[in-house]
Amino acid sequence: GGRGHLDFIQNMEYKFIELLSCAFETSPEETVRQSVTFRYNSVKSRLALMQARLQDINALVKIKNPSLLLQLQRAPPRFPASNSQR
């Protein structure tokens, strides 16, 4: 397996300070596959929850204010530049 090294160094004008040093080695392929599968399934289930929530909200808005729902459905989706929430 391969190995790697990552150093975080701060340049202090007159000297370099090593803040953090990390040694890495490759994980077995099966471990990587399991990790990717877990993350994919987590995101997939979160998406399903958000879609269900959006459908519930749309149903409520449709009852309370149908013209607002039409406006929301016509507007192009706006995505945030970055998502700081996890």
N, C-alpha and C positions, 0 to 999 in steps of 0.2 A: 504493500500500500504506500501511497504518497504521504509526504509530510510537508508542513508549511509552518511559517513563523510570522507573526504579526506584532510589530512594535509601535506603540504610540509614544512619540517623542515631541517634546515642546522645545522650540528654539528660543532661548533666553538671551538674545544678542551675543553674550560673551560665552555661553556654554549651552549644551543640549542636555535636557533632563528626560530620562526614560520614565514615562508615566505608567505604562503598562506593557507587559510582554506576554504574548500568548503563543503556545505551541499547539499545533493541530496535526491530526493524522486522519486519513480518509476513513470513513465509516464503511462497514460492509454494505453491499448493494441492497440487500434485503432491508436493512435498517433505514436506508435512504428511501426506499420504495414505501415502507410503512409510514414514514414521516410525511412524505408527500401525499399519500392517500389520506391520512388523517387530516391534514390541513385542507385538502381539497374538499373532503366531506364536511368539515366544519364550516367552510365558507358556503358550500352548497346548502346546508341546512339553515344557515343564517339568512341566505338569500330567500329561501322558501318562507321563513318566518316574516321577513320584511314584505314580501309580495302578498302574503295573507293579510298582514296588517294594513297594507295599502288598499287592498280590496275592501276590507272592513271600513276604512276611512272613506273610501269612495262611495260605498253604499250609504253611509251616514250622511255625507254631503249631498248625495243624490236625493235623499228624502228631505233634508233641511233646506237645501239651496241648490236646485238643479242647474240654474244658470251659472253658478260658480263652478260647478263640476264641469260644465261644457267649456268654460274658459280655461280651467286647469288642464283639461284633456287636449285643448288646442295649442297651448303654450309648449314650445320645445323644451325638452328636459335640460336642466342646468346642473352640471356636476361640479362639486367643489374642486378647487385646484389640488388640495391635499386633504387627507382625512386624518385628523389628529386623534380621533376616537378609536379605541381598540376594544 
